[in-house]
Amino acid sequence: MRLSKFEPRKPLTAGERKTTSAMIASIAPDGVPTRTAPFGNTLARLANTRPDIVGLTADLAKYTDLHVFAQAHPDRFHQMGMAEQVMISAAAGLAREGFTPFATTYAVFASRRAYDFICMAIAEENLNVKIVCALPGLTTGYGPSHQATEDVAIFRGMPNLTIIDPCDALDIEQATEAMADHKGPVYMRLLRGKVPAVLDEYDYRFELGKATVLREGADVLFISSGLMTMRTLEAAKALEADRIGCAVLHVPTIKPLDTASILAAARKPGRLVVVAENHTVIGGLGEAVAAVLLNEGVTPAYRQIGLPDAFLDAGALPTLHDRYGISTSAVVRRVKAWLS
C-alpha cells in the first residue's frame, strides 16, 4: 500500500541520511570535475558573433544559467516575468522577425503550462525557437510541482519538435552550438549550475540526431540519455569488479531517434538491453527504443530503468534517487538481479 504523504516513514539510519540540498543539488559524483553554467556561457560566446541570438526567461534567469547571457548581452535579454505562455508567444514573434530566440524556464512550466502555445505558435509554424528547460526529471527535491518526470512523453508526440537530453557539461556546450545552427524548434532538458564533466575522457562529440557508443561490453547494453548516461558509465565500471562487461550507448537526441545505431547495438547477441532514463517509464526513451526493436523484429532480453508512473516524493536528491532506482548503486543492484 502506498503511504500517504501525511503518514510517517520509517526513520533513516545514519548511513542512509542525506544532507544534500533539496532544490538545486549537484548531481556530480565525488571527485568528478564540473563546469559552471555551460549553457549560459556557451550561449553568451555564440552571441558575440551571432547578432540574431536573443534570450528570454520567465523570471528564472539565475536558475537556468541565462543570467550569464544577460550580463554579456543585456540589450538582447528579455525578462518576461512569471508568464511562460507570454514568453513562448514573444519567442515565436522574434523568430518570425529573423531572430534565434532561446527561451528558458523550468521543464514543468514549459511542458505543462505552455504546451498549447509551443504547439500552435512555434511547432505548427516550424519556427526557429529554442526552448531550454532546467529541472528535468528528478533533478529537484521540491516534489511534483517542480519535477518534470513526464516532459519527454508530453513533447514526443509534437510534430517538428527536436528533443535533446544531454549528459554533462560537454554535451550541453556542444548541443547548444548545434541548436543555434539548426533551423527549427528544439526542446532541451538542461542540467544547470555546476555540471559534471564526464564525457571529456571518451573523445565524444555531440551530433544532433546521433547516438554514440561510449564503451563496449559483452554482457549488458545500456541505452541511456541525460544524467543516466553518467550513472550507466559509473555502473559499468562498478560491474567490472564482478566480471560483467557493460556497453553504453548514449542517446542525447530523443527525437529524431537514431534508430540505426540502436538497432546495430541491440542486434549484437547475448546481451541484456537496459534502457535508463531520468523520466517516467511511460512514454519516454524506454518505450521509444522498445518500439524500434519490436518493429524491426529485434527481441533481446529487455529491461527499463526509469521513474515510476507516480507523483514522486519531496526530499534530498540522493535519497530520492536511491528510492526510485536511478542512483548508481540502484542500477548496479538491478542489473545483477536481472542477470542472476
N, C-alpha and C positions, 0 to 999 in steps of 0.2 A: 504494500500500500504506500502511495506517495505521501510524504509528510506535508502537512500544511506549513506555510511559512511562519505560522504562529506557534508551532509545536517545537519544543526544544530538541536539538540534536545531541547525540552522544558527544561529550567533550573530546576534543582532540588531545592526543598525547603530546608531550613536549617535542618529540621528533616530528610530529605532523603539523605543528603550529607554524604558520607562515606570517611574516611581518611585512611583506611587500604591500605597498600602497595599492588600494583597490582601483583607483581611477585610471591613471596613466602609468602603470607599472612597466618596467623594462622587461622585454622577453629575451634579453641577451643571456645566454648561458654564462656561468662563471668562467672568466679567463678569455672570453671571446671579444675581440676588438669591436668598437662601434664607431659609427659616423653620425654626426648630429645633423638633423634636418636635411637628409639627402634630396628630398623632393624640392623643398624651398630653395636650397642652394643651387640645384641644377636649373630650376626654372628661372631664377634670377640671372644666372650666367647665360642661358639661352636668350633671354630678353635683351641682353646687351647688344646682340646683333640681329634680333628679330623684333622690329617695332610693332608687328602685328599681335604679339603676345600680350594679353591683359589678364589680370587676376581678379576674381570675385570671391567673396566669402559671406556666409550667413552668420556673422558675429563670432566666427571661430578661427580667425587668422592664426592666433597663437597655437591653437590645438590642432591645426592642420599644416603647420610649418609655413603657411603662406605669409606670415609676418616677415620672413626673410626677404621675400619678393617685394613686399610693401615698403620695406626700408630702402631697398635698392631702386625701386621704380614707383615712387609714391604717386606720380601722375597717371599711372596705369593700374592702380589698385582701387577697387570699388568695394567698400564696406556696405553690404546690403541690409544689415541688421538681421534679426531673427525672422526671416521671411524667405524660406527656401524656394517657394513657388515663384516669388518675385525675382529672386536671383536667377533661377533657371530661365525664366522668360527674358530677363535682361541679357543673359548669355546668348540666347537664341538671336536676339536683336543685334548684338555685337557681331555675331558670326555672319549675319546677313550683310553687314557693312564691311566685311572683309577681315575682321579681327579673328584671332585664335584665342578664345576665352578659356581659361582654366577656372572652373568653379569648384569651391571646396566647402564641405560641411562634414557632418558625421554620416556614416553609411546608413544608419537607421532613418535619418531625416530625408536623404535622397531617395531611398528605395520605398519607404512607406508614405512619406508626406508629399513628395514631389513627383511620384511616378507618372501621373497623367500628364503633367507639364513636360516631363522629359520625353514621354512618348509622342505627344501631339506637337509640341513646339520644336523639338530637336530631332528625334529619331525618324518621324514620318517624313520630315523635310531633308533628312540626311545632312544636317548642319554640322559644321566643324567645331563642336563644343567638347571639351574635355572635363569630365566630372571626376574629381579626385576626393575620396572619402575616407576619413580616419575611423578608427574603432571597428574594423570589420570582424565578424565572427565573435569569438570570445577573447577580445583584447581589452576589455574593461570589466571591472567587477561591480559596476553600478546596476546590474540587473537588466531585465528585458527592455526597459525604456531606452537603453543605450547599446544593447548587444545586438548587432546586426547579424544574427545567425542564419537568416534566410534571404539575404540580399542577392546572392547569385541566382537562387531559384526564381526570385521575382524578376530579375533582369534577363535571364537566359532566353525567355520567350519573346523579347522585344526585337523586332527586325532592325537591321542596320547598326545595332549597338555592339561594339567590341568590348570584351570584358577581360581585364588583366588583374592577376593576383600575384604580385611579386613576392619574392622570398626574403630579400635582405636589402641592405643599403645599395650594393652594386646593381641589383636588379631594378630598384626604384630609379636610380640615376639613369640607367640606360633605357628603361621603359619610358621615362619622362621625355627623353630625347626622341624616342620612336613615336610617342604620341604627338609631339609637336610637328613631326614630319608627316604623320598620317592624316589623310583627308577623310573626315567623318567623325561621328560621335564615339567617344570612348568613356568607359567607366573603369576606374582603377581603385582597388582596395589599397589603402595606404597604411603602412607602418610608419609612425612618426616619432619625433624626439630623437633619442639615442638609439639608432637602429643597428642591430648586429651586422657585421660584415663577415659572411661565411663562404661566399662563392668565389672570393678572390683566388683561393688556392686551387680552384677547379678549371682555370682557364676558360671561364664562362663568358658568353656574350649573349645578351638578350636580343631576340629577333621576334618581332610581332608575328603571332600565329605559329610559332615553332616551339616544340618541346626539346629538352636536352637531356641526354643520358649523362649523369654526373659520375656514376660509378657502376661497375658491373658486379654481378654475384650470381651464383648458380642455384640458390635455394629459394630466394624471395625476390619479387619485383615490387618495389614501392613506386606507385604513381602518385605524385603529390603536387600541391600548389601552396603558395603563400608561406606562412610561417611553418606549416607542416613539413615543408622540404627541409628546413633546419632540423626538425625533430626526427625525420626519417634518416637523415645523414648521421645524426647522433646515435640513433637506434642501430643503424647498420654497423657503426664502429663498436658499439657495445655487444652486439650479437656475434661479432667476430670471435670473442672470447669463448663462445660455445660452438665454434666452427660452423656457424651459419653464415653463408655468403649472401649478401643483400645488394641488389642493384637498386639505383634510384633514378627514376625518370621524372625530371622537374617539368611541370606543365604551367608556365606562368600565364599563358593566354587560355582562358576558359572558353572563349568564343571569339573567333573561329577556333575550333579544336583541331590540334594536329593529329588527325586520325591515323595517318601513315606511320608516324613514329610510335604511337600507342600500339597499333597492330603489330608492327615489327618486333617490339619488345615483348608483347604478350604471347607471340607465337613461339618464342623460344621454349622448348619443352621442359617439364619437370619443376617449374617454379610456381609457388603460391603468389598470386597477384593481389596486392593490398593497396587500395586507393585511400589516401589520407588527406583530409581537408579540414580547415578551420571553418566549418559550416555545417548546418544540419545535413544529415544523411538523405534528406528529402530534396530532390531537385538540383543538386549541385554537381561537382566533378564526378563523384562516385557513380551516380545514375547516368551521367553522360558517357562515361567510359564503358559502363555495363551495356548500354545501348549500342555503342560502336562494336563491341566484341560480339554480342549476340547477332547483330545484323550481318556480320561477316562470318558467322559460324565458328568463331574462336571461343573456346569454352575451357579456359584453365580453372583451377581452383581459385575462388574469388572471394575476397572479404573487403569490408569497408571500415575505416576508422574515421569517425566524424562526430558531430554533436548530436544529441538525441532530438527527436521531434517533440520538443517541450520548451516552455519558458524556463530559462535557467536561473540559478540562484545568484545572489549578490555575494561578494566576498573578495578575498585576496586572490589574485590570479593563479599563483602556484597551486593553491588549494583547489580552485575550480578546475584547473587543467588536469590535476590528478583525478578529481571526482568524475569528470566527464570523459576521461580516457584519451586526452591529446597531449599529455606530458610524455617526455622521452621514456621514462620508466614504465608508464602505462602501455606505450607502443611495444616496448620490449616484452612485457608480460603477455600481451595478447598474441604476439607473433609466436612466442614459444608455445603457448597453449594451442594455437591453431596447428602448428607443426607436429605437436605430440599426438 
